[in-house]
Amino acid sequence: MSGIVGQNTLDNSGLVKASSGGGGVWNLIETLTASSDATLDFTSGIDSTYDEYVFKIINLHPSGDDMKVGFQGNAAGGSGFNETITSTVFLAYHNEAGDSTTLTYSTTRDEAQSTDFQDIIDDLGNDNDQSASGELRLYNPSSTTFVTHWMSTVQIYNSSDYSVIFRTAGYFNTTSAIDEIQFKPASGTIDAGTISLYGIST
């Protein structure tokens, strides 16, 4: 089977191949579906098979209002999801009334050699129609020469009826391979939504 799916190409195996100029075949490794979960853990499938891994976040819906959701990693053989992170964060927002906008760097959400969870979602609303969708990318997490870089972009329908684009990037400051990722709300649970892990073939 082959053909075009949006701007992407569907190859004969049914795998989605990125459009020209970007990436290769997207190989689905695992999908986790939230159902009042305190964490969503990816503890296998991140190894030297691919140089790039992407977590696709689709319609995460929280148990409580103003929810933060962060992520952390484990180095190979490690535990506790407490690797050292340095990061940068900026966001843009626009409200439904059309009278409030901003583009700003967030000094309260970045990390400097911290082992805390890195926020990639903030102020998420829990109205029935509110959720967050986006992605987190890991670059060459199996490298034992360089640190593991990552970037996240998430669109949030926030608790005050704003559209918020939340951009975060940084690195795990270790040359150990990163092989596990956990997503966790600061409080409460993730009541619905999915996170899918893909490996990108070159």
Phi, psi and omega in degrees: 000132176215161179160195183245131174241102186061237177263009182252160179255134176261118182274181187292342178271355181089002178279146180273125177254133184298156179296165183303140179094357182207109167074192182228219183281135177269116183252111180291125180259313183198145172236128175251132179251122182284141174208082184057050182260139176281335175213158168236117190246129172251103187248007174209163175095351177257107185207204184274006181297320184233151176276340181225136176236140181232129171261117177265119183258120185236113172052052172291129183236128188268164175282330183234167180281159178057041185281140167259143171231130180236177176223157173211168182233168170239134169289157181306126181084356182270177178208166175094349181048068186212041178287157182281127183238138163239133190212171176224146186220131168219160183211158173230145177217161180206129184269167182294331179286345178075018184239013180213119180220156173197158168227119190212150169275140184252103180284344181272349184248347178281168181231144178231097181056049182249149174257010176290166170290138178273120176294131170238352175223136179216148177057033179289131180278158179242021167302159185303330183259008184262138180198180176225143179220146179171211182205157172233131181244134172250136182248118177047057185292345180273357181297136172247014175255317183245160172294161179265115177275153177211157177217143181226138172227121181226135174263127186240133167266100194272174190294342178255021177065045173250148164271122183236126170258123189244111184249128183224141177209154179176202179210150167280118186275065175212147174264008169284150177295140174263122185232003177218143178227136175238137172254133186211132173287152179295331175204162179071205184225163169268112189274336182202168179111172180228153167231124180246136178258127177240145166255136184258115177280138177275000000 
